[in-house]
Protein backbone atom coordinates (compact mmCIF):
# COMPACT_ATOMS: atom_id res chain seq x y z
CA UNK A 1 0.00 0.00 0.00
CA UNK A 2 1.45 3.32 -1.10
CA UNK A 3 1.50 6.30 1.26
CA UNK A 4 1.54 9.04 -1.42
CA UNK A 5 -1.01 11.52 -0.10
CA UNK A 6 -2.82 12.44 -3.32
CA UNK A 7 -6.21 12.28 -1.57
CA UNK A 8 -5.05 14.28 1.46
CA UNK A 9 -7.99 15.74 3.40
CA UNK A 10 -10.50 14.53 0.81
CA UNK A 11 -13.80 12.96 1.89
CA UNK A 12 -14.75 9.57 0.44
CA UNK A 13 -17.93 7.49 0.68
CA UNK A 14 -17.91 3.82 -0.39
CA UNK A 15 -20.97 1.57 -0.58
CA UNK A 16 -20.37 -2.11 0.09
CA UNK A 17 -17.45 -0.96 2.22
CA UNK A 18 -17.47 -3.69 4.84
CA UNK A 19 -15.54 -6.39 2.98
CA UNK A 20 -13.63 -7.31 -0.17
CA UNK A 21 -12.75 -4.57 -2.64
CA UNK A 22 -14.82 -1.98 -0.75
CA UNK A 23 -12.99 -2.47 2.53
CA UNK A 24 -9.61 -2.57 0.78
CA UNK A 25 -10.44 0.67 -1.07
CA UNK A 26 -11.38 2.31 2.22
CA UNK A 27 -7.98 1.45 3.69
CA UNK A 28 -6.19 2.54 0.51
CA UNK A 29 -7.97 5.90 0.43
CA UNK A 30 -7.08 6.42 4.10
CA UNK A 31 -3.44 5.60 3.37
CA UNK A 32 -3.62 8.24 0.64
CA UNK A 33 -4.77 10.85 3.16
CA UNK A 34 -8.58 10.67 2.91
CA UNK A 35 -11.30 10.46 5.53
CA UNK A 36 -13.66 7.65 4.60
CA UNK A 37 -17.29 6.77 5.25
CA UNK A 38 -18.17 3.12 4.62
CA UNK A 39 -21.69 1.80 4.25
CA UNK A 40 -23.27 -1.63 4.06
CA UNK A 41 -25.68 -3.91 5.88
CA UNK A 42 -23.32 -5.61 8.36
CA UNK A 43 -22.43 -3.11 11.06
CA UNK A 44 -19.75 -5.29 12.68
CA UNK A 45 -17.73 -5.44 9.48
CA UNK A 46 -18.12 -1.72 8.88
CA UNK A 47 -16.85 -0.96 12.38
CA UNK A 48 -13.73 -3.07 11.78
CA UNK A 49 -13.00 -1.16 8.59
CA UNK A 50 -13.55 2.17 10.38
CA UNK A 51 -11.07 1.05 13.04
CA UNK A 52 -8.52 0.24 10.32
CA UNK A 53 -9.03 3.73 8.88
CA UNK A 54 -8.50 5.29 12.32
CA UNK A 55 -5.29 3.29 12.74
CA UNK A 56 -4.00 5.02 9.61
CA UNK A 57 -4.61 8.40 11.22
CA UNK A 58 -7.76 9.28 9.30
CA UNK A 59 -11.42 9.51 10.23
CA UNK A 60 -13.58 6.46 9.57
CA UNK A 61 -17.37 6.83 9.59
CA UNK A 62 -19.84 3.93 9.72
CA UNK A 63 -23.07 4.40 7.76
CA UNK A 64 -25.37 1.37 7.87
CA UNK A 65 -27.33 1.27 4.61
CA UNK A 66 -29.08 -1.19 2.30
CA UNK A 67 -28.76 0.30 -1.19
CA UNK A 68 -32.03 -1.33 -2.30
CA UNK A 69 -33.84 1.21 -0.07
CA UNK A 70 -33.76 4.57 -1.87
CA UNK A 71 -34.74 6.53 1.24
CA UNK A 72 -31.98 4.80 3.21
CA UNK A 73 -29.46 5.77 0.54
CA UNK A 74 -30.60 9.39 0.73
CA UNK A 75 -30.11 9.32 4.51
CA UNK A 76 -26.72 7.65 4.13
CA UNK A 77 -25.49 10.34 1.74
CA UNK A 78 -26.59 13.05 4.16
CA UNK A 79 -24.92 11.26 7.10
CA UNK A 80 -21.66 10.77 5.19
CA UNK A 81 -21.59 14.37 3.98
CA UNK A 82 -22.50 15.85 7.35
CA UNK A 83 -19.96 13.67 9.17
CA UNK A 84 -17.09 14.43 6.81
CA UNK A 85 -18.09 17.98 5.88
CA UNK A 86 -18.15 17.32 2.14
CA UNK A 87 -17.95 14.53 -0.44
CA UNK A 88 -15.02 14.50 -2.87
CA UNK A 89 -15.24 10.87 -3.98
CA UNK A 90 -18.16 8.44 -4.08
CA UNK A 91 -17.66 4.80 -5.09
CA UNK A 92 -20.81 2.80 -5.86
CA UNK A 93 -19.38 -0.61 -5.03
CA UNK A 94 -22.25 -2.56 -3.40
CA UNK A 95 -23.23 -5.67 -5.34
CA UNK A 96 -23.60 -9.43 -5.42
CA UNK A 97 -24.07 -12.17 -8.00
CA UNK A 98 -27.12 -14.28 -8.87
CA UNK A 99 -26.28 -17.54 -10.65
CA UNK A 100 -28.36 -20.05 -12.57
CA UNK A 101 -29.70 -20.60 -16.07
CA UNK A 102 -32.05 -18.05 -17.60
CA UNK A 103 -34.72 -20.76 -17.90
CA UNK A 104 -34.49 -21.92 -14.28
CA UNK A 105 -34.31 -18.63 -12.37
CA UNK A 106 -37.55 -17.02 -11.16
CA UNK A 107 -38.15 -13.40 -12.08
CA UNK A 108 -37.77 -12.48 -8.39
CA UNK A 109 -34.11 -13.51 -8.56
CA UNK A 110 -33.54 -11.13 -11.46
CA UNK A 111 -35.30 -8.35 -9.55
CA UNK A 112 -33.06 -8.90 -6.51
CA UNK A 113 -30.01 -8.75 -8.76
CA UNK A 114 -31.05 -5.50 -10.41
CA UNK A 115 -32.35 -3.95 -7.18
CA UNK A 116 -28.83 -4.06 -5.73
CA UNK A 117 -26.44 -3.91 -8.67
CA UNK A 118 -28.34 -1.44 -10.86
CA UNK A 119 -31.03 0.44 -8.93
CA UNK A 120 -28.92 0.58 -5.77
CA UNK A 121 -26.10 2.05 -7.82
CA UNK A 122 -28.49 4.55 -9.42
CA UNK A 123 -29.76 5.64 -5.99
CA UNK A 124 -26.16 6.15 -4.88
CA UNK A 125 -25.43 8.24 -7.97
CA UNK A 126 -28.59 10.35 -7.84
CA UNK A 127 -28.33 11.27 -4.18
CA UNK A 128 -24.58 11.93 -4.13
CA UNK A 129 -24.19 13.91 -7.37
CA UNK A 130 -25.29 17.29 -5.94
CA UNK A 131 -22.51 17.05 -3.34
CA UNK A 132 -19.93 15.96 -5.92
CA UNK A 133 -20.91 18.92 -8.10
CA UNK A 134 -20.07 21.17 -5.15
CA UNK A 135 -16.54 19.77 -4.91
CA UNK A 136 -15.78 18.93 -8.56
CA UNK A 137 -15.51 15.39 -7.30
CA UNK A 138 -15.00 11.89 -8.58
CA UNK A 139 -17.64 9.19 -9.05
CA UNK A 140 -16.61 5.54 -9.31
CA UNK A 141 -19.00 2.85 -10.56
CA UNK A 142 -17.90 -0.72 -9.95
CA UNK A 143 -18.99 -2.81 -12.91
CA UNK A 144 -17.09 -5.96 -13.96
CA UNK A 145 -15.34 -7.64 -16.85
CA UNK A 146 -18.67 -9.50 -16.93
CA UNK A 147 -20.12 -6.23 -18.20
CA UNK A 148 -18.39 -7.04 -21.49
CA UNK A 149 -18.46 -10.83 -21.66
CA UNK A 150 -20.76 -13.47 -20.20
CA UNK A 151 -20.72 -17.21 -19.52
CA UNK A 152 -23.46 -19.79 -18.89
CA UNK A 153 -25.39 -19.44 -15.61
CA UNK A 154 -24.23 -15.84 -15.14
CA UNK A 155 -27.02 -14.08 -17.03
CA UNK A 156 -28.42 -11.93 -14.20
CA UNK A 157 -25.03 -10.79 -12.94
CA UNK A 158 -23.66 -10.08 -16.42
CA UNK A 159 -26.84 -8.25 -17.44
CA UNK A 160 -26.63 -6.05 -14.34
CA UNK A 161 -23.00 -5.22 -15.04
CA UNK A 162 -23.68 -4.53 -18.73
CA UNK A 163 -26.27 -2.04 -17.42
CA UNK A 164 -23.76 -0.45 -15.03
CA UNK A 165 -21.35 -0.01 -17.91
CA UNK A 166 -24.04 1.71 -19.98
CA UNK A 167 -24.90 3.97 -17.05
CA UNK A 168 -21.24 4.88 -16.63
CA UNK A 169 -20.80 5.71 -20.32
CA UNK A 170 -23.97 7.81 -20.31
CA UNK A 171 -23.04 9.69 -17.13
CA UNK A 172 -19.56 10.46 -18.45
CA UNK A 173 -21.18 12.25 -21.39
CA UNK A 174 -23.90 13.95 -19.35
CA UNK A 175 -21.43 15.24 -16.76
CA UNK A 176 -18.78 16.36 -19.24
CA UNK A 177 -17.74 19.90 -18.37
CA UNK A 178 -19.40 19.79 -14.92
CA UNK A 179 -16.16 19.19 -13.04
CA UNK A 180 -17.37 15.75 -11.90
CA UNK A 181 -15.52 12.79 -13.40
CA UNK A 182 -17.01 9.31 -13.83
CA UNK A 183 -14.82 6.21 -13.75
CA UNK A 184 -16.40 2.88 -14.67
CA UNK A 185 -14.34 0.13 -13.02
CA UNK A 186 -14.26 -3.34 -14.55
CA UNK A 187 -12.44 -5.86 -12.32
CA UNK A 188 -11.53 -9.36 -13.33
CA UNK A 189 -11.19 -12.05 -10.64
CA UNK A 190 -10.57 -10.42 -7.25
CA UNK A 191 -10.61 -12.16 -3.87
CA UNK A 192 -13.82 -11.16 -2.08
CA UNK A 193 -16.94 -12.56 -0.44
CA UNK A 194 -19.04 -12.43 -3.62
CA UNK A 195 -18.89 -16.21 -4.19
CA UNK A 196 -20.09 -16.78 -0.62
CA UNK A 197 -23.32 -14.84 -1.12
CA UNK A 198 -26.35 -16.80 -2.33
CA UNK A 199 -29.04 -15.75 -4.80
CA UNK A 200 -31.04 -14.13 -1.99
CA UNK A 201 -28.08 -11.96 -0.98
CA UNK A 202 -27.28 -13.95 2.17
CA UNK A 203 -23.66 -14.57 3.20
CA UNK A 204 -22.45 -18.13 3.94
CA UNK A 205 -19.01 -18.38 5.54
CA UNK A 206 -18.54 -22.03 4.47
CA UNK A 207 -19.61 -21.60 0.84
CA UNK A 208 -16.90 -22.60 -1.65
CA UNK A 209 -15.42 -20.03 -4.02
CA UNK A 210 -15.12 -21.88 -7.33
CA UNK A 211 -13.45 -19.07 -9.22
CA UNK A 212 -9.93 -19.87 -10.52
CA UNK A 213 -7.55 -19.16 -7.65
CA UNK A 214 -4.51 -18.84 -9.92
CA UNK A 215 -6.12 -15.88 -11.73
CA UNK A 216 -7.25 -14.13 -8.55
CA UNK A 217 -5.95 -10.73 -7.48
CA UNK A 218 -5.97 -9.76 -3.83
CA UNK A 219 -8.47 -7.10 -2.79
CA UNK A 220 -5.53 -4.93 -1.70
CA UNK A 221 -3.90 -5.07 -5.14
CA UNK A 222 -7.24 -4.25 -6.75
CA UNK A 223 -7.78 -1.30 -4.40
CA UNK A 224 -4.38 0.16 -5.25
CA UNK A 225 -5.05 0.31 -8.99
CA UNK A 226 -8.69 1.43 -8.57
CA UNK A 227 -7.78 4.36 -6.31
CA UNK A 228 -5.04 5.36 -8.75
CA UNK A 229 -7.53 5.25 -11.65
CA UNK A 230 -9.96 7.43 -9.71
CA UNK A 231 -7.17 9.88 -8.91
CA UNK A 232 -6.36 10.13 -12.62
CA UNK A 233 -10.06 10.52 -13.47
CA UNK A 234 -9.95 7.70 -15.98
CA UNK A 235 -13.24 7.25 -17.80
CA UNK A 236 -13.00 3.45 -18.01
CA UNK A 237 -10.61 1.13 -16.19
CA UNK A 238 -10.35 -2.64 -16.73
CA UNK A 239 -8.08 -5.04 -14.87
CA UNK A 240 -6.64 -7.75 -14.33
CA UNK A 241 -4.52 -8.99 -17.27
CA UNK A 242 -6.81 -11.98 -17.78
CA UNK A 243 -9.77 -9.64 -17.31
CA UNK A 244 -8.56 -7.42 -20.14
CA UNK A 245 -8.28 -10.45 -22.41
CA UNK A 246 -11.79 -11.60 -21.52
CA UNK A 247 -13.19 -8.11 -22.03
CA UNK A 248 -11.51 -7.82 -25.43
CA UNK A 249 -12.89 -11.19 -26.52
CA UNK A 250 -16.38 -10.29 -25.35
CA UNK A 251 -16.39 -7.04 -27.32
CA UNK A 252 -14.47 -8.07 -30.43
CA UNK A 253 -14.76 -11.86 -30.74
CA UNK A 254 -18.13 -12.90 -29.28
CA UNK A 255 -18.31 -15.83 -31.69
CA UNK A 256 -15.11 -17.24 -30.26
CA UNK A 257 -16.51 -16.89 -26.72
CA UNK A 258 -19.69 -18.66 -27.81
CA UNK A 259 -17.67 -21.52 -29.30
CA UNK A 260 -15.52 -21.85 -26.18
CA UNK A 261 -18.56 -21.92 -23.90
CA UNK A 262 -20.63 -24.35 -26.01
CA UNK A 263 -18.23 -26.65 -27.85
CA UNK A 264 -14.79 -25.91 -26.51
CA UNK A 265 -15.19 -27.31 -23.00
CA UNK A 266 -16.67 -24.21 -21.39
CA UNK A 267 -19.49 -26.18 -19.81
C-alpha positions in Angstrom: 0.0 0.0 0.0 1.4 3.3 -1.1 1.5 6.3 1.3 1.5 9.0 -1.4 -1.0 11.5 -0.1 -2.8 12.4 -3.3 -6.2 12.3 -1.6 -5.1 14.3 1.5 -8.0 15.7 3.4 -10.5 14.5 0.8 -13.8 13.0 1.9 -14.7 9.6 0.4 -17.9 7.5 0.7 -17.9 3.8 -0.4 -21.0 1.6 -0.6 -20.4 -2.1 0.1 -17.5 -1.0 2.2 -17.5 -3.7 4.8 -15.5 -6.4 3.0 -13.6 -7.3 -0.2 -12.7 -4.6 -2.6 -14.8 -2.0 -0.8 -13.0 -2.5 2.5 -9.6 -2.6 0.8 -10.4 0.7 -1.1 -11.4 2.3 2.2 -8.0 1.5 3.7 -6.2 2.5 0.5 -8.0 5.9 0.4 -7.1 6.4 4.1 -3.4 5.6 3.4 -3.6 8.2 0.6 -4.8 10.8 3.2 -8.6 10.7 2.9 -11.3 10.5 5.5 -13.7 7.7 4.6 -17.3 6.8 5.2 -18.2 3.1 4.6 -21.7 1.8 4.2 -23.3 -1.6 4.1 -25.7 -3.9 5.9 -23.3 -5.6 8.4 -22.4 -3.1 11.1 -19.7 -5.3 12.7 -17.7 -5.4 9.5 -18.1 -1.7 8.9 -16.9 -1.0 12.4 -13.7 -3.1 11.8 -13.0 -1.2 8.6 -13.6 2.2 10.4 -11.1 1.0 13.0 -8.5 0.2 10.3 -9.0 3.7 8.9 -8.5 5.3 12.3 -5.3 3.3 12.7 -4.0 5.0 9.6 -4.6 8.4 11.2 -7.8 9.3 9.3 -11.4 9.5 10.2 -13.6 6.5 9.6 -17.4 6.8 9.6 -19.8 3.9 9.7 -23.1 4.4 7.8 -25.4 1.4 7.9 -27.3 1.3 4.6 -29.1 -1.2 2.3 -28.8 0.3 -1.2 -32.0 -1.3 -2.3 -33.8 1.2 -0.1 -33.8 4.6 -1.9 -34.7 6.5 1.2 -32.0 4.8 3.2 -29.5 5.8 0.5 -30.6 9.4 0.7 -30.1 9.3 4.5 -26.7 7.6 4.1 -25.5 10.3 1.7 -26.6 13.0 4.2 -24.9 11.3 7.1 -21.7 10.8 5.2 -21.6 14.4 4.0 -22.5 15.9 7.3 -20.0 13.7 9.2 -17.1 14.4 6.8 -18.1 18.0 5.9 -18.1 17.3 2.1 -18.0 14.5 -0.4 -15.0 14.5 -2.9 -15.2 10.9 -4.0 -18.2 8.4 -4.1 -17.7 4.8 -5.1 -20.8 2.8 -5.9 -19.4 -0.6 -5.0 -22.3 -2.6 -3.4 -23.2 -5.7 -5.3 -23.6 -9.4 -5.4 -24.1 -12.2 -8.0 -27.1 -14.3 -8.9 -26.3 -17.5 -10.6 -28.4 -20.0 -12.6 -29.7 -20.6 -16.1 -32.1 -18.0 -17.6 -34.7 -20.8 -17.9 -34.5 -21.9 -14.3 -34.3 -18.6 -12.4 -37.6 -17.0 -11.2 -38.1 -13.4 -12.1 -37.8 -12.5 -8.4 -34.1 -13.5 -8.6 -33.5 -11.1 -11.5 -35.3 -8.3 -9.6 -33.1 -8.9 -6.5 -30.0 -8.8 -8.8 -31.0 -5.5 -10.4 -32.4 -3.9 -7.2 -28.8 -4.1 -5.7 -26.4 -3.9 -8.7 -28.3 -1.4 -10.9 -31.0 0.4 -8.9 -28.9 0.6 -5.8 -26.1 2.1 -7.8 -28.5 4.6 -9.4 -29.8 5.6 -6.0 -26.2 6.1 -4.9 -25.4 8.2 -8.0 -28.6 10.4 -7.8 -28.3 11.3 -4.2 -24.6 11.9 -4.1 -24.2 13.9 -7.4 -25.3 17.3 -5.9 -22.5 17.1 -3.3 -19.9 16.0 -5.9 -20.9 18.9 -8.1 -20.1 21.2 -5.1 -16.5 19.8 -4.9 -15.8 18.9 -8.6 -15.5 15.4 -7.3 -15.0 11.9 -8.6 -17.6 9.2 -9.0 -16.6 5.5 -9.3 -19.0 2.9 -10.6 -17.9 -0.7 -10.0 -19.0 -2.8 -12.9 -17.1 -6.0 -14.0 -15.3 -7.6 -16.9 -18.7 -9.5 -16.9 -20.1 -6.2 -18.2 -18.4 -7.0 -21.5 -18.5 -10.8 -21.7 -20.8 -13.5 -20.2 -20.7 -17.2 -19.5 -23.5 -19.8 -18.9 -25.4 -19.4 -15.6 -24.2 -15.8 -15.1 -27.0 -14.1 -17.0 -28.4 -11.9 -14.2 -25.0 -10.8 -12.9 -23.7 -10.1 -16.4 -26.8 -8.3 -17.4 -26.6 -6.1 -14.3 -23.0 -5.2 -15.0 -23.7 -4.5 -18.7 -26.3 -2.0 -17.4 -23.8 -0.5 -15.0 -21.3 0.0 -17.9 -24.0 1.7 -20.0 -24.9 4.0 -17.0 -21.2 4.9 -16.6 -20.8 5.7 -20.3 -24.0 7.8 -20.3 -23.0 9.7 -17.1 -19.6 10.5 -18.4 -21.2 12.3 -21.4 -23.9 14.0 -19.4 -21.4 15.2 -16.8 -18.8 16.4 -19.2 -17.7 19.9 -18.4 -19.4 19.8 -14.9 -16.2 19.2 -13.0 -17.4 15.7 -11.9 -15.5 12.8 -13.4 -17.0 9.3 -13.8 -14.8 6.2 -13.8 -16.4 2.9 -14.7 -14.3 0.1 -13.0 -14.3 -3.3 -14.6 -12.4 -5.9 -12.3 -11.5 -9.4 -13.3 -11.2 -12.0 -10.6 -10.6 -10.4 -7.2 -10.6 -12.2 -3.9 -13.8 -11.2 -2.1 -16.9 -12.6 -0.4 -19.0 -12.4 -3.6 -18.9 -16.2 -4.2 -20.1 -16.8 -0.6 -23.3 -14.8 -1.1 -26.3 -16.8 -2.3 -29.0 -15.7 -4.8 -31.0 -14.1 -2.0 -28.1 -12.0 -1.0 -27.3 -14.0 2.2 -23.7 -14.6 3.2 -22.4 -18.1 3.9 -19.0 -18.4 5.5 -18.5 -22.0 4.5 -19.6 -21.6 0.8 -16.9 -22.6 -1.6 -15.4 -20.0 -4.0 -15.1 -21.9 -7.3 -13.4 -19.1 -9.2 -9.9 -19.9 -10.5 -7.5 -19.2 -7.6 -4.5 -18.8 -9.9 -6.1 -15.9 -11.7 -7.2 -14.1 -8.5 -6.0 -10.7 -7.5 -6.0 -9.8 -3.8 -8.5 -7.1 -2.8 -5.5 -4.9 -1.7 -3.9 -5.1 -5.1 -7.2 -4.2 -6.8 -7.8 -1.3 -4.4 -4.4 0.2 -5.2 -5.1 0.3 -9.0 -8.7 1.4 -8.6 -7.8 4.4 -6.3 -5.0 5.4 -8.7 -7.5 5.2 -11.7 -10.0 7.4 -9.7 -7.2 9.9 -8.9 -6.4 10.1 -12.6 -10.1 10.5 -13.5 -9.9 7.7 -16.0 -13.2 7.2 -17.8 -13.0 3.4 -18.0 -10.6 1.1 -16.2 -10.4 -2.6 -16.7 -8.1 -5.0 -14.9 -6.6 -7.8 -14.3 -4.5 -9.0 -17.3 -6.8 -12.0 -17.8 -9.8 -9.6 -17.3 -8.6 -7.4 -20.1 -8.3 -10.5 -22.4 -11.8 -11.6 -21.5 -13.2 -8.1 -22.0 -11.5 -7.8 -25.4 -12.9 -11.2 -26.5 -16.4 -10.3 -25.3 -16.4 -7.0 -27.3 -14.5 -8.1 -30.4 -14.8 -11.9 -30.7 -18.1 -12.9 -29.3 -18.3 -15.8 -31.7 -15.1 -17.2 -30.3 -16.5 -16.9 -26.7 -19.7 -18.7 -27.8 -17.7 -21.5 -29.3 -15.5 -21.8 -26.2 -18.6 -21.9 -23.9 -20.6 -24.4 -26.0 -18.2 -26.7 -27.9 -14.8 -25.9 -26.5 -15.2 -27.3 -23.0 -16.7 -24.2 -21.4 -19.5 -26.2 -19.8 
